[in-house]
Amino acid sequence: MFEIHSLRIGELYLPQGGAIHRDPVHVWLVTDGTQHFLVDSGMARIERVEEMLKVSGWGGGPEIIAQELAKHGLTPDDISHVILTHMHFDHADNLEAFPNSTIVVQRDEVFHAIDPAPTQRPFYKKHILNELLGRKRPAGLQLVEGDFDLVEGIRIIKVPSHTAGMQVPIVTTAKGKAALVSDLGDHYKYWYPADPRATRKPMRYLSDTFLAGPIRSESERDWCAAMRKVLDNADIVVPAHDFRIPMHMPEDWWAVPESNDGDIAHLSPEGAGENTSEVS
């Protein structure tokens, strides 16, 4: 059985409707005490993100990931595999911090990074692709196609949706199976759009389905089918950019948060009372 630790390594402040939307950036440590895996590798230092995309925030970079791993008695050298859900800048940077790890990514995602859907061109960065392709195979890079079992207890399923090569690890814990869905519905509102606990604006007409995200390479129907496939294979989902996700599973365990009270994405950093200069 595995345990999962959500590691918050920073935030992005995204202009939205005349306000600032706060997006926490997470990676996940998956461990059974002997085997250690990282799901996603996060974003570069915020100064670099600001240079690339003119987006502010805090955190990012290999130092913060190392700090978070150290809280669990680990270093980057202890990570055997880094599983990339997809290759966007806030999920697949910092790979140079894991020179001894095997990077696991869908073959279609690599091709999509080379020739992305036009609206996704800003999200794929050449230095990330170069770092990935510069690794030695098979020790440094594992290109996969479709669903497969990485090890017993970690099932990876391919779900084209947000990107062409999106993949979701489903991890077996003592309480059930947790799907680390990343940006396949990066907030609970996409998974439970009619539930007032998940969203401030429930959409009752979507009570039997999902809400596809705005950034996608595939059709809305494909996206919803991908979400259904995940829930058919998992007990809970863990979105990438919601403040209310479980931080230690299976100790923390819920399908839907109790309420919107913990969702501070709509608050300014100052108004939320958060320390925006270091990981809390």
C-alpha positions as a Markdown table, in Angstrom:
| # | Residue | x | y | z |
|---|---|---|---|---|
| 1 | Met | 0.0 | 0.0 | 0.0 |
| 2 | Phe | 1.2 | 3.5 | -0.8 |
| 3 | Glu | 0.9 | 6.8 | 0.9 |
| 4 | Ile | 0.6 | 10.1 | -1.0 |
| 5 | His | 1.8 | 13.4 | 0.1 |
| 6 | Ser | 0.7 | 16.6 | -1.7 |
| 7 | Leu | 3.6 | 19.0 | -1.9 |
| 8 | Arg | 2.6 | 22.6 | -2.4 |
| 9 | Ile | 5.6 | 24.2 | -4.1 |
| 10 | Gly | 4.2 | 27.6 | -5.0 |
| 11 | Glu | 1.4 | 29.6 | -6.5 |
| 12 | Leu | 0.6 | 31.4 | -9.7 |
| 13 | Tyr | -1.4 | 34.7 | -9.7 |
| 14 | Leu | -3.5 | 34.7 | -12.9 |
| 15 | Pro | -5.5 | 37.7 | -14.1 |
| 16 | Gln | -9.1 | 36.7 | -14.4 |
| 17 | Gly | -12.2 | 38.9 | -15.0 |
| 18 | Gly | -10.5 | 42.0 | -13.5 |
| 19 | Ala | -9.3 | 40.1 | -10.5 |
| 20 | Ile | -6.5 | 37.8 | -9.5 |
| 21 | His | -7.1 | 34.1 | -9.4 |
| 22 | Arg | -4.7 | 32.2 | -7.2 |
| 23 | Asp | -3.6 | 28.7 | -8.4 |
| 24 | Pro | -1.6 | 26.6 | -6.0 |
| 25 | Val | 1.1 | 24.4 | -7.7 |
| 26 | His | 1.4 | 20.9 | -6.4 |
| 27 | Val | 3.5 | 17.8 | -7.0 |
| 28 | Trp | 2.9 | 14.5 | -5.3 |
| 29 | Leu | 5.2 | 12.1 | -3.4 |
| 30 | Val | 4.0 | 8.5 | -3.6 |
| 31 | Thr | 5.8 | 6.1 | -1.3 |
| 32 | Asp | 5.5 | 2.8 | 0.4 |
| 33 | Gly | 8.6 | 3.5 | 2.6 |
| 34 | Thr | 10.9 | 1.7 | 0.1 |
| 35 | Gln | 9.8 | 2.8 | -3.3 |
| 36 | His | 9.5 | 6.6 | -3.9 |
| 37 | Phe | 7.8 | 8.2 | -6.9 |
| 38 | Leu | 7.1 | 11.8 | -7.8 |
| 39 | Val | 4.1 | 12.8 | -9.8 |
| 40 | Asp | 4.9 | 15.9 | -11.8 |
| 41 | Ser | 7.9 | 18.1 | -11.2 |
| 42 | Gly | 6.3 | 21.5 | -10.9 |
| 43 | Met | 7.3 | 24.9 | -12.2 |
| 44 | Ala | 10.5 | 26.8 | -12.5 |
| 45 | Arg | 11.4 | 29.5 | -10.0 |
| 46 | Ile | 8.8 | 32.2 | -10.1 |
| 47 | Glu | 11.3 | 34.7 | -11.4 |
| 48 | Arg | 11.8 | 32.5 | -14.5 |
| 49 | Val | 8.0 | 32.1 | -14.9 |
| 50 | Glu | 7.6 | 35.8 | -14.8 |
| 51 | Glu | 10.2 | 36.2 | -17.6 |
| 52 | Met | 8.5 | 33.5 | -19.7 |
| 53 | Leu | 4.9 | 34.3 | -19.2 |
| 54 | Lys | 4.6 | 37.7 | -17.4 |
| 55 | Val | 2.7 | 35.8 | -14.6 |
| 56 | Ser | 3.6 | 36.5 | -11.0 |
| 57 | Gly | 3.3 | 34.3 | -7.9 |
| 58 | Trp | 5.7 | 32.7 | -5.5 |
| 59 | Gly | 7.8 | 29.6 | -5.1 |
| 60 | Gly | 8.8 | 27.0 | -7.7 |
| 61 | Gly | 12.2 | 25.7 | -8.6 |
| 62 | Pro | 14.2 | 22.6 | -7.6 |
| 63 | Glu | 15.2 | 24.0 | -4.2 |
| 64 | Ile | 11.6 | 24.1 | -2.9 |
| 65 | Ile | 11.0 | 20.5 | -4.2 |
| 66 | Ala | 14.1 | 19.4 | -2.4 |
| 67 | Gln | 13.0 | 21.2 | 0.8 |
| 68 | Glu | 9.6 | 19.5 | 0.6 |
| 69 | Leu | 11.1 | 16.0 | 0.0 |
| 70 | Ala | 13.5 | 16.6 | 3.0 |
| 71 | Lys | 10.4 | 16.9 | 5.3 |
| 72 | His | 9.8 | 13.3 | 4.5 |
| 73 | Gly | 13.5 | 12.3 | 4.9 |
| 74 | Leu | 14.2 | 12.1 | 1.2 |
| 75 | Thr | 16.3 | 13.7 | -1.4 |
| 76 | Pro | 15.8 | 13.9 | -5.2 |
| 77 | Asp | 18.2 | 11.0 | -5.6 |
| 78 | Asp | 15.7 | 8.8 | -3.7 |
| 79 | Ile | 13.1 | 9.3 | -6.4 |
| 80 | Ser | 13.1 | 6.3 | -8.8 |
| 81 | His | 10.5 | 7.6 | -11.2 |
| 82 | Val | 9.1 | 11.0 | -12.1 |
| 83 | Ile | 5.6 | 10.5 | -13.7 |
| 84 | Leu | 4.6 | 13.5 | -15.8 |
| 85 | Thr | 0.9 | 13.9 | -16.2 |
| 86 | His | 1.7 | 16.2 | -19.0 |
| 87 | Met | 4.4 | 18.6 | -20.1 |
| 88 | His | 3.1 | 22.1 | -19.4 |
| 89 | Phe | 5.5 | 24.5 | -17.8 |
| 90 | Asp | 3.9 | 24.3 | -14.3 |
| 91 | His | 4.0 | 20.5 | -14.2 |
| 92 | Ala | 7.2 | 19.3 | -16.0 |
| 93 | Asp | 10.0 | 21.7 | -15.1 |
| 94 | Asn | 12.9 | 21.0 | -12.7 |
| 95 | Leu | 13.7 | 17.7 | -14.3 |
| 96 | Glu | 17.4 | 18.5 | -14.0 |
| 97 | Ala | 17.0 | 18.0 | -10.2 |
| 98 | Phe | 16.4 | 14.3 | -10.8 |
| 99 | Pro | 19.3 | 13.1 | -12.9 |
| 100 | Asn | 19.0 | 9.5 | -11.5 |
| 101 | Ser | 15.3 | 9.2 | -12.0 |
| 102 | Thr | 13.4 | 7.6 | -14.9 |
| 103 | Ile | 10.9 | 10.1 | -16.4 |
| 104 | Val | 7.7 | 8.5 | -17.4 |
| 105 | Val | 5.6 | 10.2 | -20.1 |
| 106 | Gln | 3.2 | 9.3 | -22.9 |
| 107 | Arg | 4.8 | 9.2 | -26.3 |
| 108 | Asp | 1.8 | 11.3 | -27.7 |
| 109 | Glu | 2.6 | 14.0 | -25.1 |
| 110 | Val | 6.1 | 14.4 | -26.4 |
| 111 | Phe | 4.8 | 14.9 | -29.9 |
| 112 | His | 2.2 | 17.3 | -28.6 |
| 113 | Ala | 5.0 | 19.3 | -26.9 |
| 114 | Ile | 6.8 | 19.5 | -30.3 |
| 115 | Asp | 3.6 | 20.5 | -32.2 |
| 116 | Pro | 1.0 | 21.5 | -29.7 |
| 117 | Ala | -2.6 | 22.7 | -30.2 |
| 118 | Pro | -2.1 | 26.4 | -31.2 |
| 119 | Thr | -3.7 | 27.8 | -28.1 |
| 120 | Gln | -1.3 | 25.7 | -25.9 |
| 121 | Arg | 1.9 | 26.9 | -27.5 |
| 122 | Pro | 2.7 | 29.2 | -24.5 |
| 123 | Phe | 2.5 | 26.3 | -22.1 |
| 124 | Tyr | 5.2 | 24.1 | -23.6 |
| 125 | Lys | 8.8 | 25.2 | -23.2 |
| 126 | Lys | 11.7 | 24.3 | -25.3 |
| 127 | His | 14.1 | 23.8 | -22.4 |
| 128 | Ile | 11.7 | 21.2 | -20.8 |
| 129 | Leu | 11.5 | 19.3 | -24.0 |
| 130 | Asn | 15.3 | 19.4 | -24.5 |
| 131 | Glu | 15.9 | 18.2 | -20.9 |
| 132 | Leu | 13.5 | 15.3 | -21.5 |
| 133 | Leu | 14.9 | 14.2 | -24.8 |
| 134 | Gly | 18.5 | 14.6 | -23.6 |
| 135 | Arg | 18.1 | 11.8 | -21.1 |
| 136 | Lys | 19.3 | 8.3 | -21.8 |
| 137 | Arg | 16.8 | 5.7 | -22.5 |
| 138 | Pro | 15.6 | 3.5 | -20.9 |
| 139 | Ala | 17.3 | 4.4 | -17.7 |
| 140 | Gly | 16.4 | 8.1 | -17.9 |
| 141 | Leu | 13.3 | 8.2 | -20.1 |
| 142 | Gln | 10.4 | 5.8 | -20.4 |
| 143 | Leu | 8.1 | 6.6 | -23.3 |
| 144 | Val | 4.8 | 4.8 | -22.9 |
| 145 | Glu | 1.7 | 4.3 | -25.0 |
| 146 | Gly | -1.7 | 3.8 | -23.3 |
| 147 | Asp | -2.6 | 2.3 | -20.0 |
| 148 | Phe | -0.2 | 0.3 | -18.0 |
| 149 | Asp | 0.9 | -0.8 | -14.5 |
| 150 | Leu | 4.1 | 1.0 | -13.5 |
| 151 | Val | 4.5 | -1.1 | -10.4 |
| 152 | Glu | 1.9 | -3.1 | -8.3 |
| 153 | Gly | -0.3 | -0.5 | -6.8 |
| 154 | Ile | 0.3 | 2.3 | -9.4 |
| 155 | Arg | -1.8 | 2.1 | -12.5 |
| 156 | Ile | -1.4 | 4.8 | -15.1 |
| 157 | Ile | -4.2 | 5.5 | -17.6 |
| 158 | Lys | -4.0 | 7.6 | -20.7 |
| 159 | Val | -6.8 | 10.2 | -20.9 |
| 160 | Pro | -6.4 | 12.6 | -23.9 |
| 161 | Ser | -8.3 | 15.8 | -22.8 |
| 162 | His | -6.4 | 18.7 | -21.5 |
| 163 | Thr | -3.5 | 17.6 | -23.7 |
| 164 | Ala | -3.1 | 14.9 | -26.3 |
| 165 | Gly | -0.9 | 12.7 | -24.0 |
| 166 | Met | -2.5 | 13.4 | -20.6 |
| 167 | Gln | -2.0 | 10.5 | -18.2 |
| 168 | Val | -3.3 | 10.0 | -14.7 |
| 169 | Pro | -1.7 | 7.8 | -12.0 |
| 170 | Ile | -4.1 | 5.8 | -9.9 |
| 171 | Val | -2.5 | 4.9 | -6.6 |
| 172 | Thr | -3.7 | 2.1 | -4.3 |
| 173 | Thr | -3.8 | 3.1 | -0.6 |
| 174 | Ala | -5.1 | 1.5 | 2.6 |
| 175 | Lys | -8.5 | 3.4 | 2.1 |
| 176 | Gly | -8.8 | 2.9 | -1.7 |
| 177 | Lys | -7.6 | 4.2 | -5.0 |
| 178 | Ala | -6.7 | 7.9 | -5.4 |
| 179 | Ala | -6.4 | 9.4 | -8.9 |
| 180 | Leu | -3.8 | 12.2 | -9.1 |
| 181 | Val | -5.7 | 13.9 | -11.9 |
| 182 | Ser | -3.6 | 17.0 | -12.2 |
| 183 | Asp | -5.2 | 19.2 | -14.9 |
| 184 | Leu | -7.8 | 16.8 | -16.0 |
| 185 | Gly | -10.2 | 18.9 | -14.0 |
| 186 | Asp | -7.7 | 20.9 | -12.0 |
| 187 | His | -10.4 | 22.1 | -9.5 |
| 188 | Tyr | -13.2 | 20.1 | -7.8 |
| 189 | Lys | -15.8 | 22.3 | -9.7 |
| 190 | Tyr | -15.0 | 20.4 | -12.9 |
| 191 | Trp | -15.6 | 17.0 | -11.3 |
| 192 | Tyr | -18.7 | 18.0 | -9.4 |
| 193 | Pro | -20.2 | 21.0 | -11.2 |
| 194 | Ala | -23.6 | 20.7 | -9.5 |
| 195 | Asp | -22.4 | 20.2 | -6.0 |
| 196 | Pro | -22.4 | 23.4 | -3.8 |
| 197 | Arg | -19.5 | 22.0 | -1.8 |
| 198 | Ala | -17.3 | 21.9 | -4.9 |
| 199 | Thr | -18.2 | 25.1 | -6.6 |
| 200 | Arg | -19.6 | 28.6 | -5.6 |
| 201 | Lys | -21.8 | 28.5 | -8.7 |
| 202 | Pro | -23.5 | 25.1 | -8.9 |
| 203 | Met | -24.8 | 24.1 | -12.4 |
| 204 | Arg | -27.7 | 21.8 | -11.7 |
| 205 | Tyr | -28.0 | 20.9 | -15.4 |
| 206 | Leu | -24.6 | 19.2 | -15.1 |
| 207 | Ser | -25.6 | 16.9 | -12.2 |
| 208 | Asp | -25.1 | 13.8 | -14.3 |
| 209 | Thr | -21.8 | 14.8 | -16.0 |
| 210 | Phe | -18.7 | 16.8 | -15.7 |
| 211 | Leu | -17.5 | 20.3 | -16.7 |
| 212 | Ala | -14.7 | 20.3 | -19.3 |
| 213 | Gly | -11.9 | 22.7 | -18.7 |
| 214 | Pro | -11.2 | 25.7 | -21.0 |
| 215 | Ile | -7.7 | 24.6 | -22.1 |
| 216 | Arg | -8.0 | 21.4 | -24.1 |
| 217 | Ser | -6.6 | 19.7 | -27.1 |
| 218 | Glu | -9.5 | 17.3 | -27.5 |
| 219 | Ser | -13.3 | 17.7 | -27.7 |
| 220 | Glu | -15.6 | 18.4 | -24.8 |
| 221 | Arg | -17.1 | 14.9 | -25.2 |
| 222 | Asp | -13.6 | 13.3 | -25.1 |
| 223 | Trp | -12.8 | 15.3 | -22.0 |
| 224 | Cys | -15.9 | 14.1 | -20.2 |
| 225 | Ala | -15.2 | 10.5 | -21.3 |
| 226 | Ala | -11.8 | 10.8 | -19.9 |
| 227 | Met | -13.1 | 11.9 | -16.5 |
| 228 | Arg | -15.6 | 9.1 | -16.5 |
| 229 | Lys | -12.8 | 6.6 | -17.2 |
| 230 | Val | -10.9 | 7.9 | -14.2 |
| 231 | Leu | -13.9 | 7.7 | -11.8 |
| 232 | Asp | -14.6 | 4.2 | -13.1 |
| 233 | Asn | -11.1 | 3.2 | -11.9 |
| 234 | Ala | -10.7 | 5.3 | -8.7 |
| 235 | Asp | -12.4 | 6.2 | -5.5 |
| 236 | Ile | -11.3 | 9.8 | -5.2 |
| 237 | Val | -9.7 | 12.4 | -7.4 |
| 238 | Val | -7.0 | 14.9 | -6.4 |
| 239 | Pro | -6.9 | 18.0 | -8.7 |
| 240 | Ala | -3.7 | 20.0 | -9.2 |
| 241 | His | -4.8 | 23.6 | -8.6 |
| 242 | Asp | -7.4 | 23.4 | -5.8 |
| 243 | Phe | -6.4 | 24.6 | -2.3 |
| 244 | Arg | -8.7 | 22.0 | -0.7 |
| 245 | Ile | -7.0 | 18.8 | -1.8 |
| 246 | Pro | -6.0 | 16.1 | 0.7 |
| 247 | Met | -2.4 | 16.7 | 1.8 |
| 248 | His | -1.7 | 13.3 | 3.2 |
| 249 | Met | -3.5 | 10.2 | 1.9 |
| 250 | Pro | -5.0 | 8.0 | 3.2 |
| 251 | Glu | -5.0 | 9.9 | 6.5 |
| 252 | Asp | -6.9 | 12.7 | 4.6 |
| 253 | Trp | -9.6 | 11.2 | 2.4 |
| 254 | Trp | -12.5 | 12.8 | 0.7 |
| 255 | Ala | -14.2 | 12.7 | -2.7 |
| 256 | Val | -15.6 | 16.2 | -2.3 |
| 257 | Pro | -14.5 | 18.9 | 0.2 |
| 258 | Glu | -16.9 | 19.7 | 3.0 |
| 259 | Ser | -17.5 | 23.2 | 1.7 |
| 260 | Asn | -16.0 | 26.1 | -0.2 |
| 261 | Asp | -14.6 | 27.6 | 2.9 |
| 262 | Gly | -11.1 | 26.4 | 2.2 |
| 263 | Asp | -11.1 | 27.6 | -1.4 |
| 264 | Ile | -9.0 | 30.9 | -1.2 |
| 265 | Ala | -8.4 | 31.1 | -5.0 |
| 266 | His | -10.7 | 34.1 | -5.1 |
| 267 | Leu | -8.9 | 36.0 | -2.4 |
| 268 | Ser | -5.9 | 38.2 | -2.8 |
| 269 | Pro | -2.7 | 36.9 | -1.2 |
| 270 | Glu | -2.9 | 39.6 | 1.4 |
| 271 | Gly | -6.6 | 39.0 | 2.0 |
| 272 | Ala | -6.1 | 35.3 | 2.5 |
| 273 | Gly | -3.4 | 35.9 | 5.1 |
| 274 | Glu | -1.1 | 33.5 | 3.3 |
| 275 | Asn | 2.7 | 33.6 | 3.5 |
| 276 | Thr | 3.6 | 34.1 | -0.2 |
| 277 | Ser | 7.3 | 33.9 | 0.2 |
| 278 | Glu | 7.9 | 30.3 | 1.3 |
| 279 | Val | 6.2 | 27.0 | 1.5 |
| 280 | Ser | 4.0 | 26.8 | 4.6 |
